[in-house]
Amino acid sequence: MSNISHPTDCSHRLRFRQVDYFCAMFSKTFGYALRAATFVAVHGKNGEKIGLQELSQSLDIPHHFLGKIMQDLVRHGILDSIKGPSGGFYANEQTAETPLIELLKITDGSLVFNQCALNIKRCNAEHPCPLHHDFASCRDGMLKAMSAKTIAVLAAEIEEGKSFLVR
C-alpha cells in the first residue's frame, strides 16, 4: 500500500490542503470572467452578439454579477458591446490575444501571486513560512501558464471538443 493512500499520513493531508488552496486561489469573479470571455470568443465571432441573458443562462452564472463582470471586460477592451434589443457582447481584435493573466489582473489584481499560503505578512525567501518554498514553485508555474495562455487557446480547445465551459 502506498503511503499516499494511508488516511493517517500527514503529508497526504497536507497535499490535499495544498490542492484545496490552489482551487480557491482564484476568485469566482475570475472564473466567471474567464468562462464568459471564452464563451464570447467562441460564439461572438464575426460581429455575432451574445446577450447577457443568454450568456448567464448558458454558463449558469448569476445575471447581475455577470453584468458587472462584462462591463469591466468591455471597459478594459477585452470585449465589445452594443446596447439595445439587437445588442450584446462580441469579440474584438484584442479578445483572442488576451493572456489569462490580464483577466486575473482585472478581476483579482495580482495579489494571488504575492500572497503567503498561510497569510503571514512578512513571509519571503529569507523568512519563509513552512509552505513558502512549496507554494513559490507552484505560484511561479501558475504565473507562467497564465501569462502564456490566451483566450484564443481556450476557445480553440472548446471548439475542438477538448474542453468545456459548463458541467
C-alpha positions in Angstrom: 0.0 0.0 0.0 1.4 3.4 -0.9 1.8 6.0 1.8 -0.4 8.4 -0.1 -3.5 6.2 0.3 -2.9 6.0 4.0 -5.6 8.1 5.7 -3.4 8.9 8.7 -0.5 10.1 6.6 0.1 13.8 7.4 1.9 14.5 4.1 -1.2 13.1 2.3 -3.5 15.6 4.2 -1.0 18.4 3.5 -1.0 17.7 -0.2 -4.8 17.8 -0.3 -4.8 21.1 1.6 -2.4 22.5 -0.9 -4.7 21.4 -3.7 -7.7 23.0 -1.9 -5.7 26.2 -1.6 -4.9 26.3 -5.3 -8.5 25.5 -6.2 -9.5 28.5 -4.1 -6.6 30.5 -5.3 -8.6 32.3 -7.9 -11.9 34.1 -7.2 -15.3 33.2 -8.6 -15.2 36.6 -10.4 -12.1 35.5 -12.3 -13.6 32.1 -13.1 -16.8 33.8 -14.4 -14.8 36.4 -16.4 -12.7 33.7 -18.0 -15.6 31.5 -18.9 -17.6 34.4 -20.2 -14.8 35.8 -22.3 -14.0 32.4 -23.7 -17.7 31.8 -24.5 -17.9 35.1 -26.3 -14.7 34.3 -28.2 -16.3 31.1 -29.4 -19.8 32.3 -30.1 -19.4 36.0 -30.6 -17.3 36.0 -33.8 -17.8 37.9 -37.0 -20.0 40.5 -35.3 -22.4 38.0 -33.7 -23.6 39.3 -30.4 -24.3 37.3 -27.3 -26.9 38.8 -24.9 -26.3 39.0 -21.2 -29.3 36.7 -20.5 -28.1 34.1 -23.0 -24.6 34.2 -21.5 -25.9 34.0 -18.0 -28.1 31.0 -18.8 -25.6 29.2 -20.9 -22.8 29.4 -18.3 -25.1 29.2 -15.2 -23.7 32.5 -13.8 -25.9 34.9 -11.8 -27.2 37.6 -14.2 -26.4 40.7 -12.2 -23.0 39.5 -11.1 -22.1 38.6 -14.7 -23.4 42.0 -15.9 -20.8 43.8 -13.7 -18.0 41.5 -14.9 -18.9 42.0 -18.5 -18.9 45.8 -18.0 -15.3 45.5 -16.7 -14.2 43.4 -19.6 -15.7 45.9 -22.1 -14.1 48.8 -20.1 -10.7 47.2 -20.4 -11.1 46.5 -24.1 -11.2 42.7 -23.8 -14.7 42.5 -25.4 -17.0 45.0 -27.1 -20.7 45.5 -26.6 -23.7 47.2 -28.2 -26.8 48.3 -26.3 -30.3 47.8 -27.4 -32.7 45.0 -28.5 -30.2 43.5 -31.0 -27.2 44.3 -28.9 -24.9 42.2 -26.8 -21.3 41.3 -26.3 -18.9 40.3 -29.1 -15.2 39.5 -29.6 -12.9 42.2 -30.9 -9.3 42.1 -32.2 -7.9 42.1 -28.7 -10.1 39.3 -27.3 -8.3 36.3 -28.8 -4.8 37.5 -27.9 -5.6 38.5 -24.3 -3.4 36.5 -21.9 -5.3 35.0 -19.0 -3.1 37.0 -16.6 -4.8 40.2 -17.9 -8.2 38.9 -16.9 -6.8 37.9 -13.5 -5.4 41.4 -13.0 -8.8 43.0 -13.9 -10.8 40.8 -11.5 -8.4 39.9 -8.7 -5.4 42.1 -9.1 -2.0 40.3 -8.9 -2.1 39.6 -5.2 -2.7 35.9 -5.7 0.9 35.6 -6.9 2.4 37.6 -4.0 0.4 36.2 -1.0 1.7 33.8 1.5 -0.2 30.5 1.7 -0.6 31.0 5.4 -1.3 34.7 5.1 1.8 35.7 7.0 2.6 39.3 6.1 6.4 39.0 6.3 6.8 35.7 4.6 9.5 35.8 2.0 12.5 33.7 0.8 14.7 35.0 3.7 12.0 34.5 6.3 9.8 31.7 4.9 6.6 30.1 6.3 6.6 26.3 6.4 4.9 26.2 3.0 6.8 29.0 1.3 9.1 27.0 -1.0 6.4 24.6 -2.0 3.9 27.3 -2.9 6.5 29.5 -4.5 7.2 26.9 -7.2 3.5 26.4 -7.8 2.8 30.1 -7.9 5.7 30.6 -10.4 4.3 27.8 -12.6 0.8 29.3 -12.5 2.1 32.7 -13.3 4.0 31.4 -16.3 1.0 29.4 -17.5 -1.4 32.3 -17.0 1.0 34.6 -18.9 1.4 32.2 -21.8 -2.2 31.1 -22.4 -4.6 33.3 -24.2 -8.3 33.3 -24.6 -7.8 32.0 -28.2 -6.1 28.9 -26.8 -9.0 28.2 -24.5 -11.5 28.9 -27.3 -9.7 26.5 -29.7 -9.9 23.8 -27.0 -13.6 24.4 -26.7 -14.2 24.4 -30.4 -12.2 21.1 -30.8 -14.3 19.5 -28.0 -11.2 19.0 -25.8 -12.6 21.3 -23.0 -15.9 22.5 -21.7 -17.2 25.7 -20.1 -20.2 24.1 -18.3 -20.8 20.9 -16.4 
